[in-house]
Amino acid sequence: MGILNQEPVQEIIRLTWKNPAFMAIAIALIWLVPQLLIRSIMSKRYEKSKIEKQKLKIQRLYPNILNK
C-alpha cells in the first residue's frame, strides 16, 4: 500500500537510484567521460608539440632552405 500512496515518478527514481547495476554504470560514466575528454585534449597537444619539435629539428639541419 505504501507504493500506491507515493508518486510513481518518485518511486521509479528511488528504485533506479538503489539499483546496483545502474549505480555502477553511472559511476563508470562519471569516471570515464572526463578521462576520455582529457585524453583527447592531451593527444592533440602532444601531436602539435611533436610537429613543432620536428620543424625545429629540420630548421637546425637545413637553416638556409627554410629562410629563403
Residue pairs with C-beta under 8 A, 6 or more apart in sequence:
3 11
16 22
17 23
58 66
59 66
